[in-house]
Amino acid sequence: MKQNVDFIVVGSGAGSMCAALKLRSAGKSVMVLEKTDLLGGTTATSGGVMWIPNNRYMKEAGVPDSRDDAIAYLAATAGADDDAPGANAERRATYVDQAPAMLEFLISKGLRFRRIPSWPDYYEAPGESELGRTVVSELFDLNTLGKEWKAKLRPGFIPLPAYLEEAMQLPNMKRSKAAKKTLFRILGRTLKTRLTGKHLVTAGHALQGQLLRAALDEGVDIHVNAAVKKLLTHGDRVSGVLANINGKDMEINASAGVLINAGGFARNQAMLDQYIPGAKSEWTNANPGDTGEMIQEAMALGAAVAQMNERMGSPTTLPPNNPDMKPAMQGDLAKPHSIVVDQSGQRFMRESASYMALSKAILERQAQSPSIPSWMILDSQYIDKYWLVGGGVNKKKLQTWLDADFIKQGDSLEALAQACDIDPATLSNTVTRFNGFVDAGEDSDFGRGGHIYDRWLGDDLHKPNETLGKIDSGPFYALRVYPGDLGTFGGLLTDEHARVLREDGSVMEGLYATGTSTASVMGRITPGAGGSIGPSITWAYVAACHAAGDSS
């Protein structure tokens, strides 16, 4: 079977729907091909946060930002590594210019967004924003999709209609009246919306829901169970794809081009072994379709790749029930009364750093001293105050974890060290040294708590430093921590128009790429929350503008 369209999008993440909307606005026919049975990619299961510098919501809230500040910040962070061609100066500047334009385009299509009031940039560098450049979706009513398409959207990770900043307050319910009020507000909202026949969702689920609704309204042809088997060429130009749609092969020609937004290779262990030795697919929270074959298909045609040894790291642990969604441990690690040590008992990183930096630190430490898994060391103060692994810890849960050997316990640090097969003297010395930093109010080894982002991650009820608290109240506990991820961060090398490049630097006409299928414009870091989704949607928008003949 054969079919002709103007443009094909491989994958159904946020960028896919944005590109489709832009091309439909230009009068082009668009087909979106998703190989799994659910739409939305990893974005749907994420927080759905976009890092958009100099955006309208910052201006409305009186939060200062400018093009120059954003470019300076990216130059000092993403541009700091010479071995990251996806983050060259031209692409960084294009991103700063086009990300706000992309946002305005989506708003013009009826999508509704908001900013998180406070989510600091991750690095102390020229141009940083202490209040943050984050943009998120407003809550979205899934029922507006209709029964058929609602069932095809990949579910999110927050079951309640809570704004992200509300969800972040919930762990403090036992200790904060404000957090209790937030919970009652969420429960009231849930009841009200259900009584009125709505099904409100949040975070990435809401973002993907809004984009899917808009794409359907614009007449985008969307298919699930539609795996692309081959990129088709006519001369030197990519001219379409060979896809298997619901078990039937179909040759689809695309006169305006093909956009690859099919994710990275976090679920492909062979590719991980080749490019990121030590990383394991069992630690990832990337969606099941994140298997890398579209990167390989483009490479077979001569496409260049870069930054293939990078991941969107996110430290995790592996609970006894082995859930599909692995617990995100970054917030846990930043709380007071805890540290992370390697298997020798030595501390080796700033536990309040960004998720990507934390996972990278564990992998890099492995080359010097066994650190996979590392150990999160905490005391009874932590257990009494904070959520751990996604929820509160009561005696029954703690005992279940102990029985499953998921968590270790010791009445003393020496006993805990023996339970973890750590040298007791080393662990004791490490904790004593850290406790001294807490007393001094400064972590002289790694600078924990020295940046506004560190303190934002910690406990705002704990003073004087939100992330520094002594480990001195037994029993003591230890939890294994693995260098998990949300996906890989390297892939096809693209230019300032999102066109895929060959090894010799020439353009592969007709082929565009975005998202984690590409070498990120953020290089080898994430500058702030939304450093993956923001670029994914922005470069999809840029690709669509170019394919439609509109480079504005």
TORSE-724413 format. One record per residue (C-alpha): x, y, z. Coordinates in pm, 1 decimal, always signed. Layout:
BEGIN
         X         Y         Z
         X         Y         Z
...
END
This chain:
BEGIN
         X         Y         Z
      +0.0      +0.0      +0.0
    +115.2    +353.8     -74.1
      +6.9    +691.7     +51.8
    +119.5   +1050.6      -3.5
    +124.7   +1325.5    +261.6
    +315.0   +1648.8    +302.4
    +488.9   +1568.3    +629.8
    +548.5   +1266.3    +852.9
    +628.9   +1273.4   +1224.0
    +779.4    +961.1   +1379.2
    +683.7    +942.6   +1746.2
    +403.5   +1115.0   +1937.5
    +567.0   +1319.6   +2213.5
    +498.3   +1686.9   +2275.0
    +722.4   +1802.8   +1992.3
    +539.8   +1580.5   +1745.6
    +203.7   +1743.9   +1806.2
    +352.9   +2093.4   +1800.6
    +515.8   +2031.0   +1463.2
    +192.0   +1886.5   +1330.5
      -3.1   +2192.5   +1445.7
    +242.2   +2432.0   +1283.2
    +233.0   +2248.3    +950.6
    -144.7   +2221.7    +954.6
    -151.4   +2599.7   +1005.6
     +47.6   +2623.9    +683.9
    -206.4   +2406.5    +504.2
      +7.4   +2091.5    +499.0
    -120.6   +1739.2    +554.4
     +51.7   +1563.7    +845.7
     +70.3   +1204.1    +963.0
    +194.8   +1112.8   +1312.3
    +317.6    +755.7   +1354.9
    +350.2    +609.6   +1707.5
    +489.2    +255.7   +1727.5
    +341.3    +172.1   +2071.0
     -27.4    +146.8   +2155.1
     -24.8    +471.8   +2356.3
     +42.2    +832.5   +2258.0
    +252.9   +1086.6   +2441.3
    +598.0    +934.8   +2479.2
    +798.5    +996.1   +2796.3
    +658.0   +1349.8   +2817.7
    +317.0   +1216.2   +2919.2
    +463.7   +1043.1   +3224.9
    +682.4   +1339.1   +3323.7
    +628.9   +1667.2   +3503.8
    +570.4   +1827.1   +3165.0
    +795.1   +2122.0   +3251.8
    +941.4   +2340.7   +2976.3
   +1246.7   +2565.6   +3022.3
   +1145.8   +2873.3   +2821.7
   +1363.3   +3182.8   +2871.1
   +1220.4   +3533.2   +2845.6
    +864.6   +3402.3   +2831.2
    +538.8   +3598.0   +2867.2
    +454.7   +3451.4   +3207.8
    +779.7   +3580.4   +3354.5
    +697.5   +3925.2   +3222.4
    +343.8   +3911.0   +3362.2
    +477.8   +3814.3   +3704.9
    +749.0   +4081.1   +3699.5
   +1028.8   +3821.9   +3694.4
   +1329.3   +3974.9   +3515.7
   +1479.7   +3801.1   +3212.9
   +1618.5   +3894.3   +2874.2
   +1759.5   +3738.9   +2559.9
   +2109.2   +3843.6   +2666.1
   +2072.6   +3689.8   +3011.8
   +1947.3   +3359.6   +2872.1
   +2224.6   +3340.7   +2611.8
   +2485.3   +3421.7   +2876.6
   +2348.5   +3152.4   +3107.3
   +2348.3   +2884.9   +2836.7
   +2697.7   +2987.2   +2728.2
   +2823.1   +2942.6   +3085.2
   +2650.1   +2607.8   +3136.6
   +2546.5   +2418.0   +2823.3
   +2823.6   +2577.4   +2617.9
   +3099.9   +2503.5   +2865.9
   +3193.2   +2168.1   +2708.9
   +3368.3   +2182.6   +2370.4
   +3267.8   +1821.5   +2303.1
   +2896.8   +1899.7   +2265.6
   +2830.5   +2010.5   +1906.0
   +2454.6   +1995.7   +1960.6
   +2499.7   +2293.7   +2193.1
   +2698.8   +2521.4   +1965.0
   +2651.5   +2897.6   +1994.6
   +2423.8   +2926.7   +1690.3
   +2187.0   +2657.7   +1815.2
   +2182.4   +2802.6   +2166.3
   +2089.8   +3146.8   +2033.6
   +1824.0   +2996.5   +1806.5
   +1674.1   +2815.6   +2102.1
   +1658.4   +3131.0   +2312.7
   +1482.2   +3312.3   +2027.3
   +1247.1   +3037.0   +1916.7
   +1134.8   +2888.6   +2248.6
    +918.8   +3193.6   +2337.1
    +792.0   +3204.9   +1976.5
    +690.4   +2839.7   +2001.3
    +504.0   +2911.4   +2324.5
    +317.7   +3202.5   +2166.2
    +219.9   +2983.1   +1872.6
     +72.1   +2716.2   +2100.8
    -115.2   +2982.1   +2298.2
    -259.0   +3110.5   +1969.4
    -393.0   +2759.5   +1913.2
    -586.3   +2769.5   +2237.9
    -344.7   +2588.0   +2467.1
    -326.8   +2717.5   +2824.4
      -9.2   +2741.8   +3031.0
    +123.5   +2889.7   +3353.0
    +454.6   +2929.2   +3533.6
    +567.3   +2768.4   +3856.4
    +608.5   +3062.8   +4097.9
    +951.3   +2942.3   +4210.1
   +1174.5   +2680.8   +4044.8
   +1531.7   +2813.8   +4036.3
   +1775.8   +2750.8   +3754.7
   +2017.4   +2475.9   +3850.7
   +2353.6   +2653.0   +3825.8
   +2518.1   +2958.3   +3975.7
   +2628.3   +3130.4   +3657.0
   +2591.8   +3460.8   +3473.0
   +2232.3   +3508.4   +3359.7
   +2074.9   +3254.6   +3594.6
   +1716.9   +3306.5   +3708.7
   +1660.7   +3253.0   +4079.8
   +1284.0   +3225.7   +4030.6
   +1317.5   +3011.0   +3721.5
   +1213.3   +3000.7   +3357.2
    +966.5   +2713.5   +3386.9
    +636.8   +2690.0   +3199.4
    +382.5   +2411.7   +3254.1
     +42.0   +2315.0   +3124.3
    -273.1   +2422.1   +3298.7
    -487.5   +2136.7   +3426.9
    -663.7   +1958.3   +3139.6
    -995.2   +1776.5   +3119.2
    -923.0   +1438.2   +2962.0
   -1290.0   +1384.0   +2887.9
   -1272.3   +1645.9   +2612.1
   -1069.3   +1394.5   +2411.5
   -1359.6   +1152.9   +2389.7
   -1349.8    +793.1   +2502.7
   -1142.5    +657.1   +2211.4
    -857.5    +907.8   +2225.1
    -858.4    +934.8   +2602.2
    -782.3    +562.6   +2615.4
    -492.3    +612.0   +2372.0
    -310.3    +873.5   +2581.3
     -29.1    +742.6   +2801.2
    -118.0    +796.7   +3171.7
     +69.0   +1039.9   +3394.0
    +228.4    +986.7   +3733.8
     +14.3   +1216.4   +3952.9
    -333.7   +1069.1   +4011.1
    -487.2   +1390.7   +4147.1
    -559.3   +1725.2   +3974.1
    -279.1   +1897.9   +4162.7
     -55.7   +2170.0   +4028.9
    +308.2   +2065.4   +4052.6
    +387.7   +2314.8   +4326.8
     +88.3   +2181.5   +4522.8
    +207.3   +1822.9   +4487.9
    +549.5   +1927.6   +4613.6
    +391.5   +2053.9   +4938.3
    +215.4   +1727.2   +5024.3
    +512.8   +1557.2   +5197.3
    +490.7   +1829.3   +5466.0
    +127.4   +1756.0   +5557.6
    +211.7   +1637.8   +5910.2
    +426.3   +1940.8   +5983.9
    +268.2   +2231.4   +5797.5
     -79.1   +2386.4   +5815.6
     -23.9   +2531.9   +5468.0
     +40.8   +2182.8   +5329.2
    -276.0   +2051.4   +5493.8
    -476.4   +2333.9   +5336.7
    -321.8   +2245.3   +5000.6
    -433.6   +1882.9   +5037.0
    -790.4   +1987.3   +5118.8
    -786.0   +2223.1   +4819.5
    -678.4   +1939.6   +4589.5
    -940.2   +1701.6   +4730.2
   -1209.0   +1968.3   +4693.1
   -1105.3   +2030.1   +4334.4
   -1116.6   +1655.9   +4265.0
   -1466.7   +1619.6   +4404.5
   -1598.6   +1927.0   +4224.3
   -1463.3   +1825.2   +3886.3
   -1591.0   +1469.1   +3912.4
   -1936.6   +1595.8   +4009.2
   -1936.3   +1814.6   +3699.0
   -1830.8   +1528.8   +3472.4
   -1470.4   +1632.8   +3425.6
   -1146.9   +1436.5   +3460.6
    -871.3   +1687.4   +3527.4
    -508.2   +1581.8   +3495.4
    -182.9   +1764.0   +3551.4
    +185.5   +1776.5   +3454.8
    +297.7   +1598.8   +3136.9
     -34.1   +1418.7   +3111.9
    -208.5   +1756.3   +3081.1
     +47.3   +1893.7   +2836.1
     +10.0   +1593.5   +2605.7
    -367.1   +1599.9   +2644.5
    -385.8   +1963.6   +2533.2
    -156.9   +1900.0   +2237.8
    -347.8   +1590.2   +2130.5
    -681.2   +1772.9   +2150.4
    -547.1   +2059.0   +1938.3
    -392.6   +1821.1   +1683.4
    -717.0   +1629.5   +1644.8
    -910.6   +1953.0   +1603.7
    -670.5   +2057.9   +1325.9
    -716.9   +1731.7   +1137.1
    -378.9   +1568.1   +1202.9
    -378.5   +1201.1   +1097.3
    -256.6   +1013.4   +1407.4
    -181.9    +641.4   +1428.5
     -80.5    +410.3   +1713.0
     +74.3     +65.1   +1659.8
    +254.3    +224.3   +1365.3
    +622.6    +132.2   +1366.8
    +852.6    +289.6   +1109.2
   +1072.7     +18.9    +961.1
   +1273.3    +221.5    +712.6
   +1344.9    +575.1    +595.7
   +1285.1    +603.1    +221.3
   +1507.3    +813.0      -2.4
   +1489.3    +966.6    -347.2
   +1839.1   +1055.2    -452.6
   +2002.4   +1229.9    -156.2
   +1670.4   +1334.8      -4.0
   +1468.6   +1151.2    +259.0
   +1134.4   +1116.1     +86.5
    +918.2    +916.5    +327.3
    +896.9    +604.0    +538.8
    +805.4    +239.5    +522.5
    +579.4    +177.3    +820.8
    +388.0    -115.4    +961.6
     +48.8     +15.5   +1071.7
    -166.1    -232.3   +1261.9
     +18.3    -521.2   +1102.0
     +16.4    -391.7    +744.5
    +318.4    -247.3    +564.2
    +262.8     +89.4    +402.9
    +493.6    +309.1    +195.7
    +423.0    +671.5    +284.7
    +578.2    +952.6     +82.0
    +631.4   +1293.0    +240.1
    +691.3   +1585.6      +4.9
    +785.9   +1834.9    +279.0
    +991.4   +1607.7    +500.6
   +1011.9   +1363.1    +790.8
   +1061.9   +1456.7   +1155.8
   +1214.4   +1201.4   +1391.9
   +1087.7   +1246.1   +1748.6
   +1101.3    +882.4   +1851.5
   +1296.6    +913.6   +2175.6
   +1642.6    +791.1   +2258.6
   +1782.2    +448.9   +2346.5
   +1734.5    +414.6   +2723.1
   +1548.3     +84.6   +2669.1
   +1811.7     -59.6   +2434.3
   +2073.6    -234.5   +2649.2
   +2301.6    -308.2   +2354.6
   +2320.5     +61.3   +2265.7
   +2371.1    +153.3   +2632.0
   +2659.8     -92.7   +2651.3
   +2811.5     +63.0   +2339.7
   +2773.5    +429.5   +2430.3
   +2717.9    +450.1   +2808.9
   +2892.1    +150.4   +2969.3
   +2755.5     +79.0   +3314.2
   +2407.2    +216.7   +3250.3
   +2120.3     -31.0   +3271.9
   +1783.4     -17.1   +3099.1
   +1618.2    -153.0   +3415.6
   +1683.3    +182.7   +3588.4
   +1507.4    +403.9   +3333.2
   +1175.5    +585.7   +3342.1
   +1176.3    +645.1   +2967.8
    +868.7    +512.3   +2790.7
    +873.2    +154.0   +2654.0
    +928.5    +277.2   +2297.5
   +1264.3    +439.6   +2382.2
   +1464.8    +178.6   +2192.1
   +1679.7    +380.6   +1952.5
   +1605.9    +222.2   +1617.1
   +1526.2    +551.7   +1444.2
   +1866.4    +688.4   +1545.3
   +2022.9    +374.8   +1400.6
   +1814.2    +399.9   +1082.6
   +1931.0    +757.1   +1021.8
   +2290.2    +657.4   +1098.9
   +2264.8    +387.5    +834.0
   +2195.9    +666.1    +583.5
   +2504.9    +856.2    +697.7
   +2363.4   +1077.0    +972.2
   +2606.2   +1210.8   +1230.9
   +2551.4   +1155.4   +1602.8
   +2696.0   +1334.4   +1903.8
   +2684.5   +1336.6   +2284.8
   +2585.3    +969.4   +2277.1
   +2737.5    +906.9   +2620.1
   +2494.7   +1142.4   +2794.3
   +2169.9   +1064.3   +2975.2
   +1896.4   +1266.5   +3138.7
   +2003.2   +1110.3   +3466.2
   +1767.1   +1076.7   +3762.2
   +1878.2    +875.6   +4066.5
   +1640.9    +597.2   +4162.4
   +1600.7    +296.5   +4383.1
   +1442.3     -42.8   +4316.5
   +1154.7    -116.5   +4557.6
   +1046.3    -475.2   +4625.3
    +738.9    -446.6   +4401.3
    +955.5    -326.9   +4108.9
    +707.8     -69.3   +3970.6
    +719.1     +34.2   +3604.8
    +770.2    +394.1   +3721.1
   +1086.9    +387.7   +3928.9
   +1095.2    +627.2   +4226.9
   +1264.9    +961.3   +4158.7
   +1506.4   +1003.0   +4450.7
   +1648.2   +1350.9   +4388.0
   +1420.4   +1524.1   +4638.9
   +1480.4   +1251.7   +4897.2
   +1858.2   +1286.7   +4869.1
   +1846.3   +1664.1   +4922.1
   +1662.2   +1648.2   +5254.3
   +1850.3   +1707.1   +5582.9
   +1977.4   +1418.5   +5799.0
   +2103.9   +1218.9   +5500.9
   +2406.9   +1175.3   +5276.6
   +2512.1    +945.9   +4991.1
   +2824.1    +729.6   +5012.8
   +2991.6    +480.3   +4784.3
   +3044.8    +117.1   +4883.7
   +3358.1    +209.7   +5075.7
   +3159.8    +449.7   +5293.9
   +3298.8    +770.6   +5145.1
   +3088.4   +1066.0   +5040.8
   +3157.2   +1179.9   +4683.1
   +2899.6   +1431.8   +4562.1
   +2668.9   +1723.7   +4642.6
   +2345.7   +1546.1   +4723.3
   +2135.6   +1855.2   +4650.0
   +2251.3   +1890.5   +4288.8
   +2034.7   +1847.8   +3978.8
   +1904.0   +1501.1   +3893.9
   +2129.2   +1474.0   +3588.8
   +2437.4   +1571.3   +3790.5
   +2355.8   +1317.9   +4063.0
   +2326.5   +1018.6   +3831.1
   +2636.2   +1127.3   +3640.1
   +2831.5   +1150.9   +3965.7
   +2739.0    +794.4   +4061.2
   +2841.4    +655.4   +3721.2
   +3167.5    +849.1   +3721.4
   +3247.6    +743.6   +4077.9
   +3214.5    +379.1   +3974.2
   +3538.4    +414.5   +3775.7
   +3725.1    +507.8   +4095.7
   +3543.6    +313.2   +4365.2
   +3245.1     +75.5   +4355.1
   +2936.0    +294.7   +4376.7
   +2659.6    +108.3   +4192.8
   +2456.9     +90.2   +4397.2
   +2552.2    +373.2   +4628.4
   +2404.5    +401.3   +4975.7
   +2176.3    +675.8   +5101.8
   +2254.5    +703.0   +5473.8
   +1983.4    +855.1   +5695.1
   +1879.2    +862.6   +6057.0
   +1557.7    +842.4   +6255.1
   +1498.6   +1217.0   +6230.0
   +1464.3   +1170.3   +5855.0
   +1221.4    +879.5   +5894.0
   +1007.9   +1081.7   +6134.7
    +995.2   +1398.1   +5921.0
   +1006.6   +1311.8   +5553.5
    +855.7   +1103.1   +5281.4
   +1086.1    +838.7   +5140.6
   +1047.9    +658.2   +4807.4
    +728.0    +843.8   +4726.1
    +542.4    +831.8   +5057.4
    +544.3    +850.6   +5432.9
    +715.8    +578.3   +5632.0
    +520.0    +407.6   +5910.6
    +628.5    +110.0   +6120.5
    +449.4    -140.8   +5897.3
    +607.0     -11.4   +5576.8
    +949.6      +7.2   +5740.6
    +924.4    -351.5   +5858.2
    +813.8    -467.6   +5512.9
   +1116.4    -295.7   +5361.2
   +1347.1    -448.6   +5621.4
   +1205.0    -795.9   +5560.6
   +1258.7    -753.4   +5184.4
   +1617.7    -630.0   +5238.7
   +1520.0    -311.3   +5057.6
   +1642.7     -99.7   +5347.9
   +1912.6    -169.1   +5606.6
   +1896.5     -75.0   +5974.8
   +2149.2     -42.5   +6255.2
   +2118.4     +81.1   +6611.5
   +2458.3    +244.8   +6559.6
   +2649.6    +363.9   +6255.7
   +2892.1     +77.3   +6308.0
   +2606.5    -176.2   +6301.5
   +2460.0     -13.3   +5989.8
   +2798.8     -25.6   +5817.3
   +2829.8    -396.9   +5890.1
   +2479.7    -457.5   +5751.7
   +2581.7    -280.1   +5429.3
   +2926.1    -443.6   +5409.3
   +3090.9    -101.6   +5453.7
   +3401.2     -44.4   +5663.2
   +3259.5     +87.7   +5995.9
   +3547.4    +327.7   +6060.7
   +3516.6    +484.4   +5714.8
   +3141.7    +540.7   +5743.7
   +3176.9    +676.0   +6096.9
   +3447.4    +920.5   +5988.2
   +3239.0   +1030.6   +5688.4
   +2933.3   +1102.0   +5902.0
   +3139.3   +1278.0   +6169.0
   +3294.8   +1501.4   +5904.0
   +2955.4   +1582.8   +5754.0
   +2805.5   +1658.9   +6094.8
   +3090.5   +1903.5   +6150.1
   +2994.0   +2081.8   +5827.7
   +2635.2   +2102.9   +5953.7
   +2755.1   +2264.5   +6276.5
   +2967.5   +2509.2   +6077.2
   +2679.4   +2585.8   +5839.8
   +2887.6   +2510.4   +5530.6
   +2969.3   +2192.9   +5337.2
   +3338.4   +2249.1   +5268.1
   +3372.7   +1931.0   +5062.3
   +3094.2   +1965.4   +4803.1
   +2908.9   +2289.5   +4872.2
   +2575.1   +2130.2   +4957.7
   +2325.1   +2402.5   +5037.9
   +2535.9   +2677.8   +4886.5
   +2304.5   +2760.4   +4594.0
   +1941.3   +2866.7   +4595.5
   +1842.9   +2553.6   +4401.0
   +1994.9   +2329.3   +4670.9
   +1790.6   +2502.7   +4937.5
   +1476.4   +2495.1   +4721.1
   +1511.2   +2115.6   +4699.9
   +1554.1   +2077.8   +5074.7
   +1310.3   +2132.0   +5360.8
   +1186.9   +2490.9   +5386.7
   +1083.6   +2422.2   +5746.5
   +1439.9   +2329.2   +5842.6
   +1668.9   +2618.8   +5930.5
   +1923.4   +2770.8   +5897.4
   +2007.8   +2563.7   +5587.8
   +1724.0   +2372.1   +5424.2
   +1940.6   +2078.3   +5314.8
   +2199.4   +2045.2   +5594.6
   +2099.8   +1834.6   +5896.1
   +2308.8   +1617.3   +6127.9
   +2294.7   +1238.3   +6112.0
   +2307.8   +1157.1   +6482.4
   +1981.1    +999.5   +6593.1
   +1955.2    +619.3   +6585.7
   +1841.6    +382.9   +6463.1
   +2021.6    +455.4   +6138.1
   +1915.7    +340.5   +5792.7
   +2062.7    +282.5   +5447.3
   +1893.5    +259.1   +5108.8
   +2047.6    +155.9   +4777.0
   +2060.8    +428.9   +4511.1
   +2113.5    +365.0   +4139.8
   +2206.5    +606.6   +3857.7
   +1868.4    +596.2   +3687.4
   +1747.7    +818.4   +3403.9
   +1452.5    +972.7   +3226.8
   +1605.2    +896.7   +2887.6
   +1925.1    +938.7   +2691.8
   +2054.4   +1284.3   +2595.8
   +2255.2   +1227.5   +2280.4
   +2160.5   +1135.7   +1927.5
   +2134.3   +1276.6   +1576.8
   +2328.4   +1596.0   +1516.9
   +2106.3   +1875.0   +1382.9
   +2157.4   +2233.8   +1266.7
   +1983.2   +2558.5   +1359.6
   +1681.2   +2453.6   +1147.4
   +1659.7   +2109.3   +1316.8
   +1781.8   +1943.7    +996.1
   +1981.1   +1623.4   +1044.0
   +2347.0   +1653.9    +943.2
   +2579.6   +1401.8    +783.8
   +2923.0   +1314.8    +917.2
   +3077.6   +1565.5    +672.8
   +2850.1   +1844.8    +803.4
   +2621.2   +1853.4    +500.7
   +2243.3   +1856.4    +541.6
   +2033.2   +1543.1    +492.9
   +1756.4   +1708.3    +293.2
   +1406.4   +1612.4    +398.8
   +1505.5   +1479.4    +741.7
   +1454.1   +1667.8   +1068.4
   +1490.8   +1554.8   +1429.0
   +1408.9   +1672.6   +1778.6
   +1379.4   +1553.5   +2137.8
   +1597.6   +1279.5   +2278.9
   +1649.5   +1146.3   +1928.1
   +1903.9   +1429.5   +1897.6
   +2221.9   +1566.0   +2050.9
   +2074.3   +1814.6   +2296.6
   +2114.2   +2190.5   +2268.8
   +2171.3   +2173.0   +2645.2
   +2494.3   +1984.5   +2584.8
   +2592.3   +1769.5   +2880.4
   +2379.8   +1933.3   +3149.9
   +2029.4   +2050.5   +3222.0
   +2027.4   +2424.0   +3298.0
   +1692.4   +2417.6   +3473.3
   +1365.9   +2228.4   +3502.4
   +1228.5   +2146.8   +3157.6
   +1566.4   +2126.1   +2985.7
   +1451.3   +1828.1   +2780.5
   +1084.4   +1895.6   +2701.0
   +1139.0   +2264.7   +2622.6
   +1396.2   +2189.0   +2351.3
   +1192.7   +1894.9   +2218.6
    +891.3   +2113.7   +2145.6
   +1096.1   +2412.8   +2033.7
   +1306.1   +2226.4   +1776.0
    +992.4   +2054.7   +1647.1
    +843.3   +2400.4   +1596.2
   +1164.1   +2516.5   +1422.6
   +1160.9   +2209.8   +1196.0
    +797.8   +2268.2   +1102.2
    +863.5   +2634.3   +1026.3
   +1147.3   +2537.1    +793.5
    +952.7   +2258.6    +624.9
    +660.3   +2496.5    +568.9
    +889.5   +2760.1    +421.6
    +846.8   +2991.5    +720.2
   +1177.8   +3046.8    +898.1
   +1041.5   +3324.8   +1120.9
END
